[in-house]
Amino acid sequence: MIKINHLSFYYKKKEPLFTDFSLNLENGRIIGLLGKNGAGKSTLLGLIAGLIQPNEGEMNVNGFNPSKRNPNFLADIYLVPEEFSFPHVSIDCYVKAFSPLYPSFDHEKLNTIFDEFELHGSSNLNKLSHGQRKKFLIAFALATNCKVLVLDEPTNGLDIPSKSQFRKILVGSVTEEQLVIISTHQVKDIDTVIDKVVVIDNGKIIYQEDTEAISQKLYFDIVPGLAEAEKAIYHEQCISGHKIIVHATNGKESGIDMELLFNAIINKTI
Amino acid sequence: MKSNTFFSFSRFYLLLRNDILINYKKYLFMVLGAFIVGYIVLYWQMPKVDSIYPDFKADNYIPIFFMGLLGLGAFVGMAFPELENKIKTRNYLMLPASAFERMTVQFFIRVICGGILYLVVFWLVAHLARFSALRTFQGQANAHTIESFHFSSLLVGSRDLLSKLAIGFSIFSIGMYLFSIKIFFNRFSLVKTIISLVAVYALFACIMVLFSHLFYPETIGFRVHVDNYNIAKNLTNSNIWVYSISFLSWLFFLTLGYFKLKEKQV
């Protein structure tokens, strides 16, 4: 569970990034944290992980103040950063060295994910491709069973089959006690796994909604003609005509086109 | 403060195990390197057949021992290697351990294990180099004497016990400066720490000169004037001042390093 109240943060000699920022996230959810480059997504993740300290405001993650870096807090949060580095050791050695630090670590789960990602314990981490190392890191993060998993651009560097594997594994391994925050600007990669969307821009939440509620309120479609598109809340041209968002009527539901929704939010039409 | 959030022996053990599993090859190479370099230096310093060097006395080991301490200082100054870059620092700070546990693990590896290994390696190479050098004299008439190395020979000298302890603690304090102050820096932290040590020393000297000129206007040039007087038998005010710095500064450096590590942001 994450509770952020009236948080303010700024980097030295820079404009305030967050001013009076509040956010509540419950466990048992997979949150899509979306935003343009420089919107403050990674900074927010850093604040949640306790890597940076807010200038003002209150933060509560699993009952802890992240800034204090209590070891019990750190044992229950795992951050998969966008950029990462590994020591020059094998996967087995890494797991042997780091897994005991996480009390709920599940070796069986790790081996299952390794099988799906086609990773082998004897491989040297630094001889793997970027995508394979990312898959290893995701596998390790999921196996820690930490209550809060923070994934910063998890699909960056993954090939197309790996992206769908990632979605499948994520949905299959996350429990009701866990909270997963996925920060990404590749919104299409996560549209089927998230159950809440939070969009931030210039350090402010400009949109937050459960995906279920979005499906009930909005209808996503592709129409051939411009006339229909112009009646829509938001539209974008595509090869087969126009992608549109309209108000859902008569209980009609569609899949969410996350990229279209994101663009609509950024363009302030929603 | 709950004791288990500040220090837990099991977390200390897991963090130590983690460090050893990840870095054991690096440590083994360092010990091997120290062994080879130590052997070469000692063997090179010892007299051989037809050598122009005089006999090798027990106190000839002392300067080499203290030179070797520079290597140990570098090893101590390379503590917290993860803090060298932003990505590694982030991973390191996310490990489930308190700042105190992180400090104690590094202290244990770098200072306690490093110190013990240094003594063991020095003792071994001193005896091995002596044995090798003596072998060159076999069957020769003009053999030199090479005295054996004993740790007690490091303590010989005319200084009293308190002065010897002060020298020991001064060396330890310099080590703790290298160990702790490097936490303040990111890239090239060891070099920056050494530069800062020189800068602190220069600043200290300048302040002393300034005070000398202020309180003793007769002071000439870049000299330090200290008014010495006896407090007790064989104990002057300057002695107390030097001893205080020697015996206590390491504690200050460690505390400073601990709080910097605790507050470190990335």
Contacts between the chains, C-beta under 8 A, distances in Angstrom:
chain1	res1	chain2	res2	distance
A	46	B	266	7.6
A	49	B	94	6.4
A	50	B	93	7.8
A	51	B	90	5.9
A	51	B	93	6.0
A	51	B	94	7.3
A	51	B	265	6.5
A	51	B	266	5.2
A	52	B	265	4.8
A	52	B	266	7.2
A	53	B	263	8.0
A	53	B	265	6.1
A	69	B	93	7.1
A	69	B	98	7.6
A	69	B	99	7.3
A	69	B	262	7.6
A	70	B	5	5.3
A	70	B	98	7.8
A	71	B	4	7.9
A	71	B	5	6.1
A	71	B	8	7.2
A	71	B	11	6.1
A	71	B	96	5.0
A	71	B	97	5.5
A	71	B	98	5.0
A	71	B	101	7.3
A	72	B	4	7.8
A	72	B	5	6.6
A	72	B	96	7.6
A	74	B	94	6.3
A	74	B	95	6.7
A	74	B	96	4.0
A	74	B	97	7.2
A	75	B	96	3.7
A	77	B	94	7.7
A	78	B	94	7.6
A	79	B	90	7.5
A	79	B	94	5.6
A	81	B	87	7.1
A	81	B	90	6.1
A	81	B	91	7.8
A	83	B	87	5.3
A	84	B	87	6.3
A	84	B	91	7.3
A	85	B	85	7.7
A	85	B	87	4.9
A	85	B	88	5.9
A	85	B	91	7.4
A	87	B	22	4.7
A	87	B	23	7.6
A	89	B	21	7.6
A	89	B	22	6.0
A	93	B	21	6.1
A	93	B	22	7.5
A	94	B	22	7.9
A	96	B	21	6.1
A	97	B	17	7.1
A	97	B	18	4.6
A	97	B	21	4.0
A	97	B	22	5.4
A	98	B	18	6.3
A	98	B	95	7.9
A	100	B	14	5.1
A	100	B	17	7.3
A	100	B	18	7.9
A	101	B	11	7.8
A	101	B	14	5.4
A	101	B	15	7.4
A	101	B	18	6.7
A	101	B	95	6.1
A	101	B	96	5.1
A	101	B	97	7.4
A	102	B	96	6.8
